[in-house]
Amino acid sequence: MPEQPGVTESLAQQVRIALETADLSAFGDLLDPDATWGAPDDPSPACQNRRQVLSWYERGKESGVRAQVSEVAVLGDRILVGLRVKGTGATEESGGEAERWQVLTVRAGRVVDIVGFAERSDAVARAGPANVLEELPSGTTWVEPQRPLADGRVELRLPQHSDAEVLHAYASAEDGLLGTWVPLSQGASLESCEALIRDWLAGWDNQRSLQGPALIIAEAGQAGLVGLVGLGNREDNVVELSYGVAPDRRRRGHATRSARLVARWLLDDGLAGEVELRIGKDNAESRRVASAAGFVLAGTVASHDGAAGDTCDDLRFVMRPA
């Protein structure tokens, strides 16, 4: 039976913290007693219970292997974890660092299986179902804008492969990801940034995508990325928007203008019957953005807080056809 919504997200946050701090005790608490670890499709995994899995990690830690989490994404009952690994023979040969990925399968709130991959594409294929589109709600087919989305101050466009370098610069800068405005971890590699661009574009192509489609926010007349607007299907012809603006480009009205432009495009072109924003009750700035963009408060909705591991009521702001 699939996990209840929010369970895997909460576990993913705990996995991230345990791996980033190399806290094997905390990591062990997340594992099922019969958890396995091994290569893809290995009929006899190298580790066949929690004790063996922890021993494998402990041996690596004692030999000087270190890993920094570069990515965590949830798809159904599986968690995709990207790691930047140092201290192994293979990493020494490749310049001291290598990208590795793991796919963790969750059952009953515990990790029951861990599979390691050298290539992200292989890990994504394992993390995602055979055909994501068959499992998505009807009406999820995304169509890219057929007209410019601009108002003289901001412009929205599809992601470009060159955007990865801009994202990498922000991920490498101190406080460059402040406010979690983009789904990347501090210090994320260029490869992880490139993978994120490919994932967004896959969303627009209605292919397997962990994050779904996103539009890039650029300042008028400028090519550079300064933010993004993500699109998510909420069924019943409702599209949820999420937005983020880079720290050095905030307080210029970019979020307000971008949310308004994208919402009006979806409604005016008949791509959504309603567009919504879900905002925490304590997030006064986002409430101001929603109101200024033309969204109206339409009650509350239960949302899962992955970091805290509990459920809270978010404010639901909506925009409907004029």
Secondary structure as UniProt FT lines:
FT   TURN            5..6
FT   HELIX           7..20
FT   TURN            21..22
FT   HELIX           24..29
FT   STRAND          31..38
FT   TURN            40..41
FT   HELIX           50..62
FT   TURN            63..64
FT   STRAND          66..75
FT   TURN            76..77
FT   STRAND          78..86
FT   HELIX           89..93
FT   TURN            94..95
FT   STRAND          98..107
FT   TURN            108..109
FT   STRAND          110..117
FT   HELIX           120..127
FT   HELIX           132..135
FT   TURN            138..139
FT   STRAND          149..150
FT   STRAND          154..157
FT   TURN            161..162
FT   HELIX           163..172
FT   TURN            174..179
FT   TURN            186..187
FT   HELIX           190..204
FT   TURN            205..206
FT   STRAND          214..219
FT   TURN            220..221
FT   STRAND          225..233
FT   TURN            236..237
FT   STRAND          238..245
FT   HELIX           247..249
FT   HELIX           254..268
FT   TURN            269..270
FT   STRAND          274..279
FT   TURN            281..282
FT   HELIX           284..293
FT   STRAND          296..305
FT   TURN            306..309
FT   STRAND          310..319
//
